[in-house]
Amino acid sequence: MQQRLTQMRKEVSAGLSDPDCTVLVLAELKQAIILSGDRPIVRSYRDRGKEAHGILWLLDQNEITQRYSAEELYTFLKAITEVNNWLPVKECQTRLKKWAGSTDKRD
């Protein structure tokens, strides 16, 4: 494992920590999809030709599968944006507007 971690450290951005590199190594070993709010991890995994997604993708998937209502998705994203300044503002606003509109139609 240590060899793989050392090799990963050489292949990815210097901005990634050893724990970040460990996530990448383990995901590759397990052929897993990474789901993370950490953009550098997502980008690094994608750069390696692997599947990785962020928070907005997860919310979109929950909308598609109708696991949560528009009202719930709106509430989740609103809470997330209050503590996460790294998400793309325009994309968040688009979703919030859509989910707020969907909620209004059900009233």
Backbone bond lengths (Angstrom), bond angles and torsions (degrees), N, CA, C in turn:
res aa  C-N    CA-C-N  psi(-1)  N-CA   C-N-CA  omega(-1)  CA-C   N-CA-C  phi
1 M - - - 1.456 - - 1.535 110.69 -
2 Q 1.326 115.59 -40.33 1.459 119.04 -178.76 1.519 111.20 -61.42
3 Q 1.326 117.36 -37.75 1.473 120.51 178.22 1.520 111.02 -63.20
4 R 1.309 116.25 -42.93 1.470 120.38 179.32 1.524 110.74 -64.40
5 L 1.302 116.48 -40.02 1.458 120.82 178.52 1.533 110.59 -64.59
6 T 1.323 116.97 -43.13 1.469 121.53 178.08 1.527 110.24 -61.92
7 Q 1.325 116.92 -42.49 1.463 121.13 179.17 1.532 110.65 -65.78
8 M 1.317 116.86 -42.76 1.463 120.87 179.09 1.525 109.65 -61.33
9 R 1.315 116.80 -44.02 1.465 121.68 179.39 1.527 110.35 -54.88
10 K 1.344 117.92 -36.94 1.470 122.40 179.78 1.528 112.39 -73.01
11 E 1.319 116.85 -26.01 1.460 121.60 -171.31 1.522 114.82 -95.87
12 V 1.311 117.87 -13.93 1.470 120.49 -175.66 1.524 111.15 -115.91
13 S 1.304 114.94 174.01 1.461 122.43 179.21 1.530 111.60 -55.07
14 A 1.303 115.05 141.30 1.462 120.47 177.03 1.529 111.26 -64.45
15 G 1.336 116.81 -17.34 1.456 121.12 179.90 1.513 113.97 -73.41
16 L 1.321 117.28 -11.81 1.460 120.09 179.43 1.527 109.90 -85.36
17 S 1.308 115.42 136.71 1.467 121.27 179.61 1.528 110.12 -81.59
18 D 1.315 115.98 171.23 1.464 119.84 175.24 1.535 111.32 -60.75
19 P 1.345 119.16 -41.75 1.472 117.78 175.14 1.541 112.56 -60.78
20 D 1.336 117.16 -38.30 1.468 120.35 176.84 1.527 110.20 -60.81
21 C 1.321 115.87 -46.13 1.467 120.54 -179.96 1.521 111.09 -64.22
22 T 1.322 116.75 -35.03 1.460 120.78 177.37 1.527 110.38 -62.75
23 V 1.327 116.74 -40.86 1.468 120.82 176.76 1.527 109.62 -59.39
24 L 1.318 116.78 -46.09 1.462 120.63 -179.60 1.525 111.61 -62.64
25 V 1.321 116.81 -44.91 1.466 120.69 179.69 1.521 110.57 -61.24
26 L 1.318 116.58 -49.13 1.466 119.83 -178.70 1.528 111.72 -63.47
27 A 1.330 116.59 -40.30 1.474 119.96 178.36 1.520 110.70 -62.32
28 E 1.322 116.29 -41.65 1.469 118.96 178.37 1.518 111.26 -66.36
29 L 1.324 117.22 -42.15 1.463 120.13 178.98 1.524 111.81 -60.32
30 K 1.324 115.85 -38.79 1.471 120.97 -177.93 1.530 112.27 -91.19
31 Q 1.343 116.48 -0.66 1.469 121.79 -175.52 1.528 110.24 52.10
32 A 1.318 114.98 47.95 1.456 122.36 -175.02 1.524 111.91 -96.72
33 I 1.296 114.51 161.15 1.456 122.30 170.19 1.522 106.35 -91.08
34 I 1.325 116.05 137.56 1.462 119.26 176.28 1.523 108.58 -96.85
35 L 1.307 115.00 133.76 1.451 122.82 173.78 1.515 106.45 -122.34
36 S 1.331 116.58 112.29 1.457 119.60 -173.98 1.514 110.79 -150.96
37 G 1.298 115.41 149.54 1.454 121.11 172.33 1.522 111.53 -88.40
38 D 1.309 116.53 2.09 1.464 122.38 -178.56 1.533 108.96 -94.15
39 R 1.331 115.67 101.62 1.465 121.33 -174.76 1.530 113.89 -55.05
40 P 1.346 119.50 -43.95 1.473 118.22 179.85 1.526 113.59 -61.01
41 I 1.320 117.41 -35.97 1.464 119.79 177.05 1.524 109.99 -66.46
42 V 1.316 116.18 -47.94 1.465 120.76 179.75 1.529 109.94 -58.58
43 R 1.321 116.86 -48.80 1.463 121.52 -178.59 1.526 111.63 -61.62
44 S 1.321 116.91 -43.90 1.461 120.58 -179.28 1.521 111.52 -62.81
45 Y 1.314 116.67 -41.85 1.467 120.36 -179.79 1.525 110.44 -67.75
46 R 1.316 116.46 -42.08 1.468 120.10 177.11 1.534 111.05 -62.88
47 D 1.326 115.63 -40.41 1.472 120.16 178.23 1.519 111.91 -60.29
48 R 1.314 116.40 -23.23 1.467 121.59 178.86 1.534 110.89 -89.72
49 G 1.344 116.07 6.88 1.459 120.71 177.62 1.514 114.04 82.29
50 K 1.312 116.18 18.08 1.461 121.35 -177.71 1.523 109.99 -107.53
51 E 1.325 114.99 165.27 1.469 120.53 -177.90 1.525 110.83 -90.38
52 A 1.323 114.83 126.41 1.459 121.48 177.90 1.517 108.96 -145.61
53 H 1.312 115.97 145.04 1.459 121.50 -177.97 1.514 110.49 -139.15
54 G 1.330 114.68 162.57 1.456 121.22 179.81 1.518 112.37 -111.38
55 I 1.305 114.19 -169.49 1.461 122.90 -175.60 1.531 112.15 -61.62
56 L 1.338 117.20 -43.81 1.468 119.40 -177.52 1.524 110.92 -64.79
57 W 1.308 117.63 -38.01 1.465 121.06 176.90 1.526 109.96 -60.04
58 L 1.329 116.01 -43.52 1.460 120.07 -179.88 1.526 110.99 -61.14
59 L 1.316 116.92 -44.18 1.464 119.88 177.76 1.525 110.95 -63.13
60 D 1.330 116.78 -41.38 1.468 120.82 178.18 1.530 111.25 -60.83
61 Q 1.324 116.32 -41.62 1.464 119.83 179.18 1.523 111.32 -64.23
62 N 1.313 115.77 -37.25 1.467 119.52 177.17 1.520 111.57 -68.23
63 E 1.319 116.67 -30.54 1.468 120.04 174.57 1.525 109.87 -69.52
64 I 1.325 116.85 -47.37 1.469 121.93 -177.98 1.528 111.34 -58.96
65 T 1.321 115.93 -43.93 1.464 119.85 -178.45 1.525 112.79 -83.19
66 Q 1.325 116.33 -3.03 1.460 123.26 -179.46 1.530 112.29 57.64
67 R 1.330 114.83 32.72 1.458 120.01 177.14 1.524 110.60 -68.17
68 Y 1.349 114.96 -34.99 1.457 120.76 178.37 1.522 109.11 -126.72
69 S 1.306 115.29 152.25 1.465 120.80 177.74 1.524 109.64 -75.38
70 A 1.316 116.22 165.06 1.463 121.31 176.59 1.529 109.94 -59.08
71 E 1.310 116.79 -38.50 1.464 120.81 179.11 1.531 111.06 -62.44
72 E 1.326 116.27 -43.33 1.461 119.97 179.13 1.534 111.04 -66.36
73 L 1.315 116.70 -43.16 1.470 120.35 179.11 1.525 110.46 -62.71
74 Y 1.308 116.33 -40.85 1.469 121.01 176.48 1.535 109.49 -58.91
75 T 1.313 116.56 -47.63 1.466 121.74 -178.92 1.530 110.80 -62.29
76 F 1.345 116.78 -43.90 1.465 120.59 178.67 1.525 111.06 -59.94
77 L 1.332 116.05 -51.00 1.463 119.72 -175.61 1.526 110.92 -67.25
78 K 1.306 117.49 -37.53 1.463 120.77 177.78 1.539 109.51 -60.29
79 A 1.313 116.37 -45.18 1.470 120.44 179.73 1.534 110.86 -65.71
80 I 1.312 116.53 -40.99 1.469 120.75 179.97 1.522 110.63 -63.12
81 T 1.331 117.04 -44.41 1.469 119.91 -177.13 1.529 112.24 -69.01
82 E 1.304 117.46 -20.09 1.464 120.25 177.30 1.522 112.24 -72.60
83 V 1.323 116.98 -23.62 1.471 120.60 -179.23 1.526 113.65 -116.09
84 N 1.328 117.56 -9.91 1.460 121.63 -176.71 1.522 109.37 -120.28
85 N 1.305 116.71 102.92 1.463 121.51 -179.61 1.518 113.09 -85.89
86 W 1.314 117.71 0.70 1.460 120.81 -174.68 1.521 113.54 -93.02
87 L 1.295 117.98 -13.87 1.468 119.64 -179.82 1.525 110.02 -70.89
88 P 1.344 117.07 148.54 1.465 119.59 179.56 1.535 111.10 -66.15
89 V 1.319 115.26 118.13 1.464 122.33 -172.99 1.525 111.43 -58.23
90 K 1.310 117.12 -47.65 1.471 120.46 -176.22 1.533 111.17 -62.31
91 E 1.315 116.57 -43.20 1.466 119.88 179.14 1.528 111.39 -64.93
92 C 1.324 116.31 -38.56 1.464 120.06 177.76 1.524 110.59 -65.81
93 Q 1.321 116.95 -44.45 1.464 121.02 -179.65 1.523 111.18 -62.14
94 T 1.327 116.72 -39.19 1.472 120.63 178.34 1.519 110.30 -60.48
95 R 1.324 115.87 -46.97 1.465 119.71 -179.58 1.525 111.51 -66.64
96 L 1.322 116.26 -43.93 1.470 119.16 179.64 1.528 110.80 -59.57
97 K 1.314 116.73 -42.44 1.469 120.45 179.61 1.530 110.60 -64.16
98 K 1.322 116.35 -44.14 1.473 120.18 179.87 1.522 110.96 -63.47
99 W 1.324 116.68 -46.58 1.462 119.51 -177.54 1.516 111.83 -71.14
100 A 1.308 118.26 -31.85 1.462 121.16 175.40 1.530 108.94 -67.74
101 G 1.331 116.97 -40.64 1.459 121.79 177.65 1.513 112.47 -63.99
102 S 1.328 116.66 -39.68 1.460 121.16 178.17 1.524 110.33 -65.05
103 T 1.302 115.88 -36.64 1.467 120.59 178.71 1.522 110.23 -66.81
104 D 1.356 116.62 -42.12 1.465 120.85 179.91 1.517 111.26 -60.98
105 K 1.322 117.94 -36.94 1.467 121.90 -176.72 1.529 111.69 -68.05
106 R 1.344 115.77 -25.92 1.465 118.52 -178.54 1.513 112.43 -82.49
107 D 1.295 118.54 -16.34 1.471 120.67 -177.42 1.514 112.32 -70.26
